[in-house]
């Protein structure tokens, strides 16, 4: 029987390699020293403990089992617990064809049919196992042997038909709006001059169904004077600007805010000469 291999570089936690380490392998089940080999066929015995090479590589073949492996060198030691070494099935390809290599059973097949025959031989015969006896055997209750009744065929799924498109589809990005995006400020809204219908000291309510934005320019027409203007939302003064003008310049100030749907808003002037010069709303 072909044996599975264990190979690992002996490395400390800090990443340093331990070269030429003494490697001891014991069975986890009994603590006894394991029987090791240096070849896959299990014909050349390997001492236990054995030495890793100068690059720290520890390699051996052994029967499938669970092992405790201890590697000790001049610069430290490493212990690996409950290391499972087990047989696996692999498939590799070379110029001569496909080789099916089962390290547990040890069979090697040169082609697909040989692999099927090898698997079938492990099932036994109709005399010892209740399996199909011919490619057309349909006896109820029998195990279906690989290759019988078309089980060595693997039909491919038919590709899905591509949807048929007609004409030349176009997309108007200006009109592609998700219902959720419709509630975002700036979507399907424009800046509007509402100065004629707005006054300071009056409370207004946003009933558009979505947020709006307001921007108000206040002014004191007297050169060199101060302007004191504020903007409130839902009864709270959220912004107040008090800039002063030079002796020959009219004082101006801007306040702005986003007004949620169903919220109230107002502008307040704190100086007798102040006026609302422009009132714009994005709605």
C-alpha positions as CSV (number, residue, x, y, z in Angstrom):
1,X,0.0,0.0,0.0
2,X,1.3,3.5,-0.9
3,X,1.9,5.6,2.3
4,X,0.9,9.2,2.8
5,X,3.7,11.7,3.3
6,X,4.4,14.3,6.1
7,X,6.6,17.2,5.2
8,X,7.0,20.5,7.0
9,X,9.8,23.0,7.7
10,X,10.8,23.3,11.3
11,X,10.1,27.0,12.1
12,X,10.0,28.7,15.5
13,X,7.2,31.1,16.5
14,X,9.4,34.1,15.5
15,X,9.9,32.7,12.0
16,X,13.4,31.4,12.5
17,X,14.1,28.1,10.8
18,X,15.7,25.3,12.9
19,X,18.1,23.4,10.6
20,X,19.3,19.8,11.2
21,X,16.7,19.3,14.0
22,X,16.2,15.9,15.7
23,X,12.6,14.9,14.8
24,X,10.7,12.5,17.0
25,X,7.3,11.1,16.0
26,X,5.0,9.3,18.4
27,X,1.5,8.0,18.2
28,X,-1.0,10.3,20.0
29,X,-3.1,7.2,21.0
30,X,-0.4,5.3,22.9
31,X,2.7,7.6,23.0
32,X,4.8,4.9,21.3
33,X,7.4,5.7,18.7
34,X,5.9,5.5,15.2
35,X,7.2,3.4,12.4
36,X,8.6,5.7,9.7
37,X,9.7,5.2,6.2
38,X,11.8,7.3,3.8
39,X,9.9,6.0,0.7
40,X,6.3,6.0,-0.4
41,X,6.2,2.2,-0.9
42,X,7.2,1.6,2.7
43,X,10.2,-0.5,1.9
44,X,13.0,1.7,3.4
45,X,12.8,2.2,7.1
46,X,13.6,5.6,8.6
47,X,15.0,5.9,12.1
48,X,12.9,7.6,14.8
49,X,14.1,10.1,15.8
50,X,15.6,11.3,12.4
51,X,17.3,14.5,11.3
52,X,15.7,17.3,9.2
53,X,17.9,18.7,6.5
54,X,20.0,21.8,6.5
55,X,17.0,23.9,5.4
56,X,14.8,22.6,8.3
57,X,12.7,20.3,6.1
58,X,11.3,17.3,8.0
59,X,9.9,14.5,5.8
60,X,8.7,11.0,6.4
61,X,6.1,8.4,5.2
62,X,3.9,6.6,7.7
63,X,0.6,4.8,8.1
64,X,-2.5,7.0,8.4
65,X,-2.8,8.0,12.0
66,X,-2.6,10.9,14.5
67,X,0.9,11.9,15.6
68,X,2.8,14.0,18.1
69,X,5.9,15.4,16.4
70,X,8.7,17.1,18.3
71,X,11.6,18.8,16.5
72,X,14.6,19.9,18.6
73,X,17.7,21.8,17.4
74,X,20.5,23.9,18.8
75,X,18.4,27.1,18.6
76,X,15.2,25.7,20.1
77,X,12.4,23.2,19.7
78,X,8.9,22.9,18.2
79,X,6.1,20.5,19.1
80,X,3.2,19.7,16.8
81,X,0.3,17.9,18.5
82,X,-2.5,15.8,16.9
83,X,-1.0,15.9,13.4
84,X,-3.3,13.9,11.2
85,X,-1.5,12.0,8.4
86,X,-4.0,10.4,6.2
87,X,-4.4,8.9,2.7
88,X,-5.9,11.1,0.0
89,X,-7.0,10.7,-3.6
90,X,-5.4,12.9,-6.2
91,X,-5.3,13.2,-9.9
92,X,-2.4,14.5,-12.0
93,X,-1.8,14.8,-15.7
94,X,1.3,14.2,-17.8
95,X,2.1,13.7,-21.5
96,X,0.9,10.1,-21.4
97,X,-2.6,10.7,-20.0
98,X,-4.4,10.9,-16.7
99,X,-3.2,9.0,-13.7
100,X,-5.6,8.3,-10.8
101,X,-3.6,7.9,-7.7
102,X,-5.3,6.7,-4.5
103,X,-2.7,6.7,-1.7
104,X,-5.1,4.8,0.6
105,X,-5.6,1.8,-1.8
106,X,-2.4,2.2,-3.7
107,X,-3.9,1.7,-7.2
108,X,-2.6,3.7,-10.2
109,X,-4.6,3.8,-13.4
110,X,-3.2,4.9,-16.8
111,X,-6.5,6.0,-18.2
112,X,-10.2,6.6,-17.2
113,X,-11.3,3.1,-18.1
114,X,-8.6,1.5,-16.0
115,X,-9.7,3.6,-13.1
116,X,-13.3,2.5,-13.5
117,X,-12.2,-1.2,-13.7
118,X,-10.1,-0.7,-10.6
119,X,-13.0,0.8,-8.7
120,X,-15.3,-2.0,-9.9
121,X,-13.0,-4.7,-8.8
122,X,-13.1,-3.4,-5.2
123,X,-16.9,-3.8,-5.3
124,X,-16.7,-7.6,-5.6
125,X,-18.9,-9.7,-7.9
126,X,-22.5,-10.5,-8.0
127,X,-21.8,-13.6,-6.0
128,X,-20.4,-11.7,-3.0
129,X,-22.0,-8.3,-3.6
130,X,-25.5,-7.5,-4.9
131,X,-24.3,-5.3,-7.8
132,X,-25.3,-5.1,-11.4
133,X,-23.8,-7.8,-13.6
134,X,-23.9,-6.2,-17.0
135,X,-24.2,-2.8,-18.6
136,X,-27.9,-3.4,-19.1
137,X,-28.7,-5.1,-15.8
138,X,-31.8,-3.4,-14.3
139,X,-32.6,-5.8,-11.5
140,X,-34.3,-4.0,-8.7
141,X,-32.4,-3.5,-5.4
142,X,-28.9,-4.1,-6.9
143,X,-26.1,-1.6,-6.5
144,X,-25.3,0.2,-9.7
145,X,-21.7,-0.6,-10.8
146,X,-19.7,2.3,-12.3
147,X,-20.0,2.2,-16.1
148,X,-23.4,0.3,-16.2
149,X,-26.5,1.9,-17.6
150,X,-24.5,5.0,-18.8
151,X,-23.2,6.0,-15.4
152,X,-19.8,6.9,-17.0
153,X,-21.5,9.6,-19.1
154,X,-21.9,13.1,-17.8
155,X,-24.4,15.1,-19.9
156,X,-23.7,18.8,-20.1
157,X,-26.4,21.4,-19.4
158,X,-27.7,23.2,-22.4
159,X,-26.7,26.9,-22.4
160,X,-29.4,29.3,-21.6
161,X,-30.8,31.1,-24.6
162,X,-29.8,34.8,-24.8
163,X,-32.7,37.3,-24.6
164,X,-33.5,38.8,-27.9
165,X,-33.2,42.6,-28.1
166,X,-34.8,44.6,-30.9
167,X,-34.3,48.2,-31.9
168,X,-31.7,50.5,-30.4
169,X,-32.4,50.9,-26.7
170,X,-31.4,54.3,-25.1
171,X,-31.4,55.5,-21.5
172,X,-32.2,59.0,-20.4
173,X,-30.1,59.4,-17.3
174,X,-32.0,62.5,-16.3
175,X,-35.2,60.5,-15.9
176,X,-33.7,57.4,-14.2
177,X,-34.7,58.1,-10.6
178,X,-35.3,55.5,-8.0
179,X,-38.4,56.0,-5.8
180,X,-36.1,56.4,-2.8
181,X,-33.9,58.9,-4.6
182,X,-37.0,61.0,-5.4
183,X,-37.0,62.1,-1.8
184,X,-33.5,63.5,-1.9
185,X,-32.9,67.2,-2.0
186,X,-32.0,68.6,-5.4
187,X,-33.9,65.8,-7.3
188,X,-36.5,67.4,-9.5
189,X,-36.0,70.8,-7.7
190,X,-34.9,74.2,-8.9
191,X,-33.9,77.5,-7.2
192,X,-36.8,79.9,-7.1
193,X,-36.8,83.6,-6.2
194,X,-39.7,83.9,-3.6
195,X,-38.7,87.3,-2.3
196,X,-42.1,88.8,-3.2
197,X,-44.0,86.3,-1.1
198,X,-41.7,86.1,1.9
199,X,-41.3,88.5,4.9
200,X,-39.1,88.6,8.0
201,X,-40.8,87.6,11.2
202,X,-43.3,85.3,9.5
203,X,-43.2,81.6,10.0
204,X,-43.6,79.4,6.9
205,X,-44.0,75.5,6.7
206,X,-42.4,73.2,4.1
207,X,-45.3,71.2,2.7
208,X,-43.7,70.1,-0.5
209,X,-43.4,66.5,0.6
210,X,-39.5,66.5,0.6
211,X,-36.7,68.6,2.0
212,X,-36.0,72.1,0.6
213,X,-33.2,74.5,1.0
214,X,-33.5,78.3,1.7
215,X,-30.9,81.0,1.2
216,X,-31.6,84.6,2.3
217,X,-29.6,87.7,1.8
218,X,-30.1,90.4,4.4
219,X,-29.0,94.0,4.0
220,X,-28.7,97.3,5.9
221,X,-28.9,100.1,3.3
222,X,-27.0,102.6,5.5
223,X,-23.3,102.8,4.7
224,X,-21.0,101.8,7.6
225,X,-23.8,100.2,9.6
226,X,-24.2,96.7,11.0
227,X,-26.7,94.0,9.9
228,X,-28.0,91.4,12.4
229,X,-30.0,88.5,10.7
230,X,-31.0,85.1,11.9
231,X,-32.7,81.9,10.5
232,X,-34.8,79.6,12.6
233,X,-36.2,76.1,12.0
234,X,-39.0,74.5,14.1
235,X,-38.9,77.3,16.6
236,X,-35.1,77.3,17.2
237,X,-32.7,79.9,16.0
238,X,-30.1,77.8,14.2
239,X,-28.0,80.6,12.5
240,X,-27.3,84.3,13.3
241,X,-24.9,86.5,11.3
242,X,-23.7,90.0,12.6
243,X,-21.2,91.5,10.1
244,X,-20.4,95.2,9.9
245,X,-19.9,97.4,6.9
246,X,-17.1,99.8,6.1
247,X,-17.9,103.5,6.1
248,X,-18.7,103.6,2.4
249,X,-20.1,100.0,2.0
250,X,-23.6,98.6,2.6
251,X,-23.5,95.7,5.0
252,X,-24.8,92.3,3.6
253,X,-25.2,88.9,5.2
254,X,-26.4,85.5,4.1
255,X,-28.1,82.7,6.0
256,X,-29.2,79.3,4.7
257,X,-30.4,75.9,5.8
258,X,-32.1,72.7,4.7
259,X,-35.7,72.6,5.8
260,X,-37.1,69.0,6.4
261,X,-40.6,68.2,5.1
262,X,-43.3,69.5,7.4
263,X,-40.8,71.7,9.3
264,X,-41.4,75.4,9.9
265,X,-38.9,78.2,9.2
266,X,-38.5,81.9,9.6
267,X,-36.1,84.8,9.3
268,X,-35.6,87.3,12.1
269,X,-34.1,90.8,11.7
270,X,-32.6,92.2,14.9
271,X,-31.9,95.8,13.8
272,X,-34.5,98.3,12.8
273,X,-32.8,99.3,9.5
274,X,-32.2,95.6,8.3
275,X,-34.2,94.3,5.3
276,X,-34.6,91.0,3.4
277,X,-32.9,91.8,0.1
278,X,-33.3,88.4,-1.6
279,X,-35.0,85.1,-0.5
280,X,-34.3,82.0,-2.6
281,X,-35.6,78.5,-2.1
282,X,-34.6,75.2,-3.7
283,X,-37.9,73.5,-4.1
